[in-house]
């Protein structure tokens, strides 16, 4: 699963994912956090924050 956030605090997403995914057994998974340099919406050419909005 990939999640890109721009408004929700990253720490909140991490804590929520940990709470939901935790079973206490091997295989619960790992969370990788890294910066996304840019995003481009192919259909419209929008970039950055605007490209993450799905308002039609």
DASUL-V173840 format. One line per field, one symbol per residue. phi: phi as a letter, one per 20 degrees, with the letter a starting at -180 (. if undefined). psi: psi as a letter, one per 40 degrees, with the letter a starting at -180 (. if undefined). Layout:
phi: ???
psi: ???
This chain:
phi: .dcdccdffgfffffffgffefcndgofocddcbfdfaccegfdnfcmggfeeded
psi: hhhhiddhhdddddddddddeheeihedaihhhiihdihhhddeeiiaddeehfh.
